[in-house]
Structures are given as structure tokens and as C-alpha cells.
Amino acid sequence: MCSPLLACLEKFVKTIAIFYQGRKQDTSRFAAQLAPALQKQGYQVHAIDIRQEGPECAGPALEGCDVVLVLGGDGTIVHAARLCSCIGVPIIGIDFGRVGFLTELEPGEQLYEELAYYLEGDKSVWVDERSMLSAVLEQDGRREEFLALNDIVVARGTWPRGVQVRVWVDDYYYNTSYADGMILSTATGSTAYNMAVGGPLLHPQVQNSVLTPIAPHLASDRSVILPPEACVKLQIFTGSQDGVFSADGQLNREVKNKAIVTIRKSPYVTRFLRRRPPTYFYQLIQEKLKSDNKSQTSESHYVT
């Protein structure tokens, strides 16, 4: 499986960016080792503390880069995805996190050997394109735009009291849920907050989104899978408290009563370079679920 993008990589991979979390010593140390090793192989390398970049769309530091190596967990990769999607630069995730749904490689002894396949455009490498969401938050006469790889969430604030969320799909009034909030997630985000509240899992190649209520008051409020081009409008009624808007759990805003969020499929996509087949997703899900079950079982031995 190949694509025109991979053909370009085969000819033009000269400049590599390395994103690392400066506040984490393990990724800082690894970046300090990886950068000179790649430079010795003839690549131009920019090691960038991702904290120095903005929350969305790449700054000057990524200009001219052909690929980005992200050292971190899924949260760091989600941040990098918003930066790289605007300029179409593909990502290779190197796992320094806890979950690892989005990562591709492990920081072990075989990394340099395996990394060569991606940087040299081996035929086994393919481009995994992931859908993203574009959201507009409107309140108090102001309008703010957001980009997300995982999900858009509107929810209650700090008070343990539910909110009402009114939902329209393609200008059709769908329903009003009394719940802790509402999640609209991509297929990628279906394994994040959506999964935590009991929503369905979507294969990452699926273009659909999934709308899931958070702790709904009524059992009849269920998740619904929407077509790729669906436009979703959410209006939150918070009463006397303030609510929360969140894009990818990283771009957060306080929202007032009657704030409106309109969400569409973004024209941008996140591109990951992969060697594992698309069916690896099923193996990954089973491994993560089994790992969680073992962890819970182990912890239960200590409950008295």
C-alpha cells in the first residue's frame, strides 16, 4: 500500500523535526541522542520542545520539514497532529507514553534500524490518514475556531450538577440530553474519552464521527454514529453554573449558558507513517483491553 505522498518522501526526505516534551527528562535525553545520530546520516534535524509551539498550526520551526518524529505518548502526538496537519507533514510516533494507540515505534535498540524504513521510503511504508474536526465556539458575541484530532466536548463545570445539551444534525433538531455533557469524536478519538464513557469504537480508517452523551440521565440517550460530512450543532444550558468546552482535552474554554458549538469535518487530515497493517488496530485494541483487565484484577487483590 503506497501513496503519492510516500513517493515524495522517497525523493525528498532531507529535513526532520523531532518533537519532545522538555518537561520530561526521558524524551529530552532521547532527543539529544537521536538528533546527532540522524545528522551523521546526512539529514538536517531540528529538535523542538513542543511546549514552545502554539496549540494549533505549525510555526516557522517546521518550515521545510519533510517528516516529524514525535517522542511522547498519545497526548503529545495529538498536539503534534494539530501542528502538522495544517502543512501536511507526516508524523512518526515514538512511544514514551502510557497507552500508545497512536504511536508506531518503541525507543529500543532496534529503533534506528526500523526508522530507516520510514526515512528511506521503503515499499512497506504506507500513509495512515486520520480525519479531524473543525469547531466554532460562539458566546457573548465572540467567535473562536478550533481544530481537533480526537474530539470536541461540551460539559458541565466543577459543580456536580448535570447540564442540558440541545443537539442539531444538519439543521435537523435531534434531541436534548440532560447529562454531564456531550462528546463528538472522530474514529481516532473513539478510543479516548468516547471509549471511557461507553461509546463505540470505530476503526481509524472510518471517516464517520460518533456523538456520545456523558453520564446521561435517561438510559434512552445513546451514542449515534454520523456520516462524514454531518454538521453538528450543540447548545449547552448550564443554568447558574459555567460549563466547559474542550478540543482534544488540550484547548479548553469556560462556556456560559446558551453557548453554541458548531462542528464539521475539517479539511485537514493527520498523516501518520506506518508499517503495521491496518488490521493491527484489532490486535492493539485487544492488547490494551487485556492489559486494563489484568491491571484491574491485580489491583483488586489489595482491596479489603
Summary of the structure (lengths in Angstrom):
residues: 304
radius of gyration: 20.4
end to end distance: 52.9
largest distance: 61.8
contacts: 992
relative contact order: 0.15
helix: 27%
strand: 37%
